[in-house]
């Protein structure tokens, strides 16, 4: 939702406006002398609006959320990669049967 506010309101309540834009994806159309001047919105909202994720990426993200993979930390990811590399090296060292 986009709310219209005056430049004076934007100036006096700037911190609160930023918090609402970031935390609640609110947009603020700032008017100067009754004319639209600038739009305040979060970067996340801006990117989503300007360059939405392609369907294949949305599908991958949803799959990751369902599996809980979106909760992994960088340390968890690094550990998974290291374990996969160890397994691959171990398989490569085994003699062919």
C-alpha positions as CSV (number, residue, x, y, z in Angstrom):
1,X,0.0,0.0,0.0
2,X,1.3,3.5,-0.9
3,X,0.5,6.3,1.5
4,X,0.8,9.9,0.6
5,X,2.7,12.1,3.0
6,X,4.0,15.7,2.9
7,X,7.6,16.6,2.8
8,X,7.3,18.1,6.2
9,X,6.0,14.8,7.6
10,X,8.7,12.9,5.8
11,X,11.4,15.1,7.4
12,X,10.0,15.0,10.9
13,X,9.2,11.3,11.0
14,X,11.9,9.9,8.7
15,X,13.1,7.2,11.1
16,X,9.6,5.9,11.6
17,X,8.9,6.0,7.9
18,X,12.0,4.0,7.2
19,X,11.1,1.4,9.9
20,X,7.6,1.0,8.4
21,X,9.0,0.7,4.8
22,X,11.5,-2.0,5.9
23,X,9.5,-3.9,8.4
24,X,6.1,-3.8,6.8
25,X,6.9,-3.2,3.1
26,X,4.9,0.1,3.2
27,X,5.5,2.7,0.5
28,X,5.4,6.4,1.0
29,X,4.8,8.9,-1.8
30,X,6.2,12.2,-0.6
31,X,4.6,15.3,-1.9
32,X,6.1,18.7,-2.1
33,X,3.6,21.6,-2.7
34,X,0.9,19.0,-3.4
35,X,2.9,17.4,-6.2
36,X,4.5,13.9,-6.0
37,X,8.3,14.3,-5.5
38,X,9.8,11.0,-4.3
39,X,8.8,7.5,-3.3
40,X,10.2,5.8,-0.2
41,X,10.2,2.0,-0.2
42,X,12.4,-0.8,1.1
43,X,15.2,-2.1,-1.1
44,X,13.7,-5.6,-0.9
45,X,10.4,-4.2,-2.2
46,X,12.2,-2.2,-4.9
47,X,14.1,-5.3,-6.1
48,X,10.9,-7.4,-6.0
49,X,9.1,-4.8,-8.1
50,X,11.9,-4.0,-10.5
51,X,13.3,-7.5,-11.1
52,X,11.0,-10.2,-9.8
53,X,12.5,-13.7,-9.4
54,X,11.9,-16.0,-12.4
55,X,9.5,-18.9,-11.9
56,X,12.2,-21.5,-11.7
57,X,14.0,-19.6,-8.9
58,X,10.7,-19.1,-7.0
59,X,10.2,-22.9,-7.3
60,X,13.7,-23.6,-5.9
61,X,13.1,-21.1,-3.0
62,X,9.8,-22.7,-2.1
63,X,11.3,-26.2,-2.2
64,X,14.2,-25.0,0.1
65,X,11.6,-23.5,2.5
66,X,9.6,-26.7,2.6
67,X,12.8,-28.7,3.4
68,X,13.9,-26.2,6.0
69,X,17.1,-25.4,3.9
70,X,16.4,-21.7,4.1
71,X,17.3,-21.8,7.8
72,X,20.9,-23.1,7.2
73,X,23.7,-20.8,8.4
74,X,26.8,-20.2,6.4
75,X,28.6,-22.6,8.8
76,X,26.0,-25.3,8.1
77,X,26.5,-24.8,4.4
78,X,30.3,-24.9,4.6
79,X,30.1,-28.1,6.7
80,X,27.7,-29.7,4.1
81,X,30.1,-28.8,1.3
82,X,33.1,-30.1,3.2
83,X,31.4,-33.4,3.9
84,X,30.3,-33.9,0.2
85,X,33.9,-33.2,-0.9
86,X,35.3,-35.7,1.6
87,X,32.8,-38.4,0.4
88,X,33.7,-37.7,-3.3
89,X,37.5,-37.9,-2.6
90,X,36.9,-41.2,-0.6
91,X,35.0,-42.7,-3.6
92,X,37.7,-41.6,-6.0
93,X,40.4,-43.4,-3.9
94,X,38.6,-46.7,-3.8
95,X,39.9,-49.2,-6.3
96,X,37.6,-50.2,-9.1
97,X,35.9,-53.6,-8.7
